[in-house]
């Protein structure tokens, strides 16, 4: 099946493909690099340090202060349906701190690897004479792209203070003069890419 602009389609033998023009490639790469900077450097073992010991090193116990990072690395325990806390608040905070201490570093590393996979995929593209290129994702790349697209949308949603997807539809109606409009359009575009990639992989 031929790749479609802005829509993932299945590849023969597994995987997914999408046609991207030069502007889309540039926007995706720029957003991915910014997300890498937000997530921060990975915790590589120091010279002479036992890699196995580094693997089990403890991470932070407090949630990030940046709202976007807090959405990327939420507390494991806390609010239930409707936003109400379920259980003793202090006990929930203690459990969340303990869980975060032993999981956030690994989660941060995985998120970085997902975004790096996006950047490398885009860097490997060669636009044709019309400025478009076909991105083909095989093996583990579709899942890495799904993770990165989701994290990009969560980050933008945080910056736009979007709590629910229906708010994205509301923001879509913003006038072009509103400074948030370009970010809203990127949020909705990324949502379309993510949705069609999910549908392609499940089909």
Number of C-alpha atoms within 10 A of each C-alpha: 9 12 19 13 17 17 19 27 23 22 18 9 7 13 20 25 26 22 20 23 16 16 11 16 19 14 12 20 20 13 18 23 16 14 22 19 11 14 18 12 11 15 14 11 14 9 7 6 10 10 13 9 10 13 14 12 15 15 17 15 19 15 18 15 8 11 15 22 18 15 16 20 17 16 21 15 18 19 14 10 7 6 8 9 13 12 12 9 13 10 12 18 17 14 17 19 19 17 17 23 17 17 18 19 19 17 14 18 16 16 21 23 17 24 27 20 19 24 20 11 16 18 12 9 16 13 16 11 7 8 11 18 20 19 20 19 21 14 10 11 17 23 17 21 22 19 18 24 25 16 21 24 18 19 23 19 21 18 13 17 13 17 11 9 12 10 13 18 12 11 19 17 10 13 10 10 8 9 10 15 17 12 15 22 14 18 21 17 16 18 17 15 18 21 16 18 25 16 12 19 16 8 8
